[in-house]
Amino acid sequence: MTQRQIEILLVEDNKDDVELTLHALRKENLANNIHVARDGEEALQFLFCNGAHADRTFDHPPKLVLLDLKLPKVDGMEVLKRLKGDSRTCTIPVVILTSSKEERDLIQGYGLGANSYIQKPVDFDQFRNTVKNVGFYWLLINQAPVPNTAA
């Protein structure tokens, strides 16, 4: 893997949601370099530059993490907890993008440091529009902090 800046880490196990999200972001030219992790374990390996992603370094963090909650291997809340609990990754913006309607997920997500919590729209056009707006805000409008690359 090259050390190109990954703009978005999409953590999603639903194939259809992955395709819709990628389509929406690319159609609007919001992100060129998107890495998809299909479970929480892969997301953590990517973020912490180990396992299958040991060739990565902390000096190229994603600009944004789109995180589903219901994931195989390691659930989204645990990914969020570890990401926000580490000084090397805690400044990476995390948008929870989930189908969960559980109030406890909303409360826990923000409690663990999520920057935004969005319930996935069921309607195709609404989903696409939501992803477009999320990408537009977090990649173009928001002024992100400088990442802490000290290991």
C-alpha positions as a Markdown table, in Angstrom:
| # | Residue | x | y | z |
|---|---|---|---|---|
| 1 | Met | 0.0 | 0.0 | 0.0 |
| 2 | Thr | 1.3 | 3.4 | -0.8 |
| 3 | Gln | 1.4 | 6.2 | 1.7 |
| 4 | Arg | -1.2 | 8.3 | -0.1 |
| 5 | Gln | -3.4 | 10.3 | 2.2 |
| 6 | Ile | -6.6 | 8.2 | 2.9 |
| 7 | Glu | -9.4 | 10.7 | 3.0 |
| 8 | Ile | -12.0 | 8.4 | 4.5 |
| 9 | Leu | -11.9 | 5.1 | 6.4 |
| 10 | Leu | -15.4 | 3.5 | 5.8 |
| 11 | Val | -16.0 | 0.8 | 8.4 |
| 12 | Glu | -19.0 | -1.1 | 7.1 |
| 13 | Asp | -19.9 | -4.7 | 6.7 |
| 14 | Asn | -23.0 | -4.3 | 4.6 |
| 15 | Lys | -22.0 | -4.6 | 0.9 |
| 16 | Asp | -25.0 | -2.5 | -0.3 |
| 17 | Asp | -24.2 | 0.3 | 2.1 |
| 18 | Val | -20.6 | 0.3 | 1.1 |
| 19 | Glu | -21.5 | 0.6 | -2.6 |
| 20 | Leu | -24.0 | 3.4 | -1.9 |
| 21 | Thr | -21.6 | 5.3 | 0.2 |
| 22 | Leu | -18.7 | 5.0 | -2.3 |
| 23 | His | -21.0 | 6.0 | -5.1 |
| 24 | Ala | -22.3 | 9.1 | -3.3 |
| 25 | Leu | -18.8 | 10.3 | -2.3 |
| 26 | Arg | -17.3 | 9.7 | -5.7 |
| 27 | Lys | -20.2 | 11.1 | -7.7 |
| 28 | Glu | -19.7 | 14.4 | -5.8 |
| 29 | Asn | -15.9 | 14.2 | -6.1 |
| 30 | Leu | -15.6 | 14.4 | -2.4 |
| 31 | Ala | -13.0 | 11.7 | -1.8 |
| 32 | Asn | -10.6 | 9.8 | -4.1 |
| 33 | Asn | -8.8 | 7.7 | -1.5 |
| 34 | Ile | -11.3 | 5.7 | 0.5 |
| 35 | His | -10.3 | 2.6 | 2.4 |
| 36 | Val | -13.1 | 0.1 | 3.3 |
| 37 | Ala | -12.8 | -2.0 | 6.5 |
| 38 | Arg | -15.5 | -4.7 | 6.5 |
| 39 | Asp | -15.2 | -5.4 | 10.3 |
| 40 | Gly | -14.0 | -3.8 | 13.4 |
| 41 | Glu | -10.8 | -5.7 | 13.7 |
| 42 | Glu | -9.6 | -4.6 | 10.2 |
| 43 | Ala | -10.6 | -1.0 | 11.1 |
| 44 | Leu | -8.4 | -1.2 | 14.2 |
| 45 | Gln | -5.5 | -2.7 | 12.3 |
| 46 | Phe | -5.8 | 0.1 | 9.7 |
| 47 | Leu | -6.0 | 2.8 | 12.3 |
| 48 | Phe | -3.2 | 1.5 | 14.5 |
| 49 | Cys | -0.9 | 0.4 | 11.7 |
| 50 | Asn | -0.6 | -3.3 | 12.7 |
| 51 | Gly | -1.7 | -6.7 | 11.4 |
| 52 | Ala | -2.6 | -6.6 | 7.8 |
| 53 | His | -1.8 | -2.8 | 7.8 |
| 54 | Ala | 1.6 | -2.9 | 9.5 |
| 55 | Asp | 3.1 | -1.2 | 6.4 |
| 56 | Arg | 1.1 | 2.0 | 7.3 |
| 57 | Thr | 2.4 | 4.8 | 9.5 |
| 58 | Phe | 0.7 | 7.1 | 11.9 |
| 59 | Asp | 1.7 | 10.2 | 9.8 |
| 60 | His | -1.0 | 9.4 | 7.3 |
| 61 | Pro | -4.3 | 9.1 | 9.3 |
| 62 | Pro | -7.6 | 9.2 | 7.5 |
| 63 | Lys | -9.3 | 12.6 | 7.5 |
| 64 | Leu | -12.6 | 11.0 | 8.5 |
| 65 | Val | -13.9 | 7.7 | 9.8 |
| 66 | Leu | -17.4 | 6.7 | 8.8 |
| 67 | Leu | -18.3 | 4.0 | 11.4 |
| 68 | Asp | -21.1 | 1.5 | 11.5 |
| 69 | Leu | -21.9 | 0.1 | 14.9 |
| 70 | Lys | -23.1 | -3.4 | 14.2 |
| 71 | Leu | -19.8 | -5.0 | 12.9 |
| 72 | Pro | -18.3 | -8.5 | 13.0 |
| 73 | Lys | -15.3 | -9.4 | 15.1 |
| 74 | Val | -15.1 | -6.0 | 17.0 |
| 75 | Asp | -18.2 | -3.8 | 17.3 |
| 76 | Gly | -18.3 | -0.2 | 16.3 |
| 77 | Met | -18.4 | 1.1 | 19.9 |
| 78 | Glu | -15.2 | -0.7 | 20.8 |
| 79 | Val | -13.5 | 0.7 | 17.6 |
| 80 | Leu | -14.7 | 4.2 | 18.7 |
| 81 | Lys | -13.5 | 3.7 | 22.3 |
| 82 | Arg | -10.0 | 2.6 | 21.2 |
| 83 | Leu | -9.7 | 5.2 | 18.5 |
| 84 | Lys | -10.7 | 8.1 | 20.8 |
| 85 | Gly | -8.7 | 6.6 | 23.7 |
| 86 | Asp | -5.3 | 6.8 | 22.0 |
| 87 | Ser | -3.4 | 10.1 | 21.6 |
| 88 | Arg | -2.3 | 9.2 | 18.1 |
| 89 | Thr | -5.8 | 8.8 | 16.8 |
| 90 | Cys | -8.1 | 10.7 | 19.1 |
| 91 | Thr | -8.3 | 13.8 | 16.9 |
| 92 | Ile | -9.6 | 11.9 | 13.8 |
| 93 | Pro | -13.3 | 12.9 | 13.3 |
| 94 | Val | -15.6 | 10.0 | 13.6 |
| 95 | Val | -19.1 | 10.0 | 12.2 |
| 96 | Ile | -21.3 | 7.1 | 13.3 |
| 97 | Leu | -23.4 | 6.1 | 10.4 |
| 98 | Thr | -25.7 | 3.4 | 11.5 |
| 99 | Ser | -29.2 | 1.9 | 11.2 |
| 100 | Ser | -29.5 | 1.7 | 15.0 |
| 101 | Lys | -32.4 | 3.5 | 16.4 |
| 102 | Glu | -31.3 | 2.7 | 20.0 |
| 103 | Glu | -31.1 | 5.8 | 22.2 |
| 104 | Arg | -28.4 | 4.0 | 24.3 |
| 105 | Asp | -26.2 | 3.7 | 21.1 |
| 106 | Leu | -26.6 | 7.5 | 20.6 |
| 107 | Ile | -25.7 | 8.3 | 24.2 |
| 108 | Gln | -22.8 | 5.8 | 24.3 |
| 109 | Gly | -21.4 | 7.0 | 20.9 |
| 110 | Tyr | -21.3 | 10.6 | 22.0 |
| 111 | Gly | -20.0 | 9.6 | 25.4 |
| 112 | Leu | -17.1 | 7.8 | 23.7 |
| 113 | Gly | -16.2 | 10.8 | 21.6 |
| 114 | Ala | -18.1 | 10.5 | 18.3 |
| 115 | Asn | -18.1 | 13.7 | 16.4 |
| 116 | Ser | -21.5 | 13.0 | 14.9 |
| 117 | Tyr | -24.2 | 10.4 | 14.9 |
| 118 | Ile | -26.4 | 9.8 | 11.9 |
| 119 | Gln | -29.1 | 7.2 | 11.4 |
| 120 | Lys | -28.9 | 5.8 | 7.9 |
| 121 | Pro | -31.9 | 6.8 | 5.8 |
| 122 | Val | -33.7 | 3.9 | 4.2 |
| 123 | Asp | -34.5 | 5.8 | 1.1 |
| 124 | Phe | -31.8 | 5.6 | -1.6 |
| 125 | Asp | -31.8 | 9.3 | -2.5 |
| 126 | Gln | -31.9 | 10.4 | 1.1 |
| 127 | Phe | -29.0 | 8.0 | 1.9 |
| 128 | Arg | -27.0 | 9.4 | -1.0 |
| 129 | Asn | -27.7 | 13.0 | 0.0 |
| 130 | Thr | -26.8 | 12.4 | 3.6 |
| 131 | Val | -23.5 | 10.8 | 2.7 |
| 132 | Lys | -22.8 | 13.7 | 0.3 |
| 133 | Asn | -23.5 | 16.3 | 3.0 |
| 134 | Val | -21.4 | 14.4 | 5.6 |
| 135 | Gly | -18.5 | 14.3 | 3.1 |
| 136 | Phe | -18.9 | 17.9 | 2.1 |
| 137 | Tyr | -18.9 | 19.1 | 5.7 |
| 138 | Trp | -16.1 | 16.9 | 7.2 |
| 139 | Leu | -13.7 | 17.0 | 4.1 |
| 140 | Leu | -14.2 | 20.5 | 2.8 |
| 141 | Ile | -15.8 | 22.8 | 5.4 |
| 142 | Asn | -14.5 | 21.5 | 8.7 |
| 143 | Gln | -11.1 | 22.6 | 9.8 |
| 144 | Ala | -9.5 | 19.5 | 11.3 |
| 145 | Pro | -6.9 | 19.6 | 14.0 |
| 146 | Val | -3.3 | 18.6 | 13.3 |
| 147 | Pro | -3.0 | 14.9 | 14.0 |
| 148 | Asn | -0.7 | 13.8 | 16.9 |
| 149 | Thr | 1.8 | 11.5 | 15.2 |
| 150 | Ala | 4.0 | 10.9 | 18.2 |
| 151 | Ala | 4.0 | 7.1 | 18.9 |
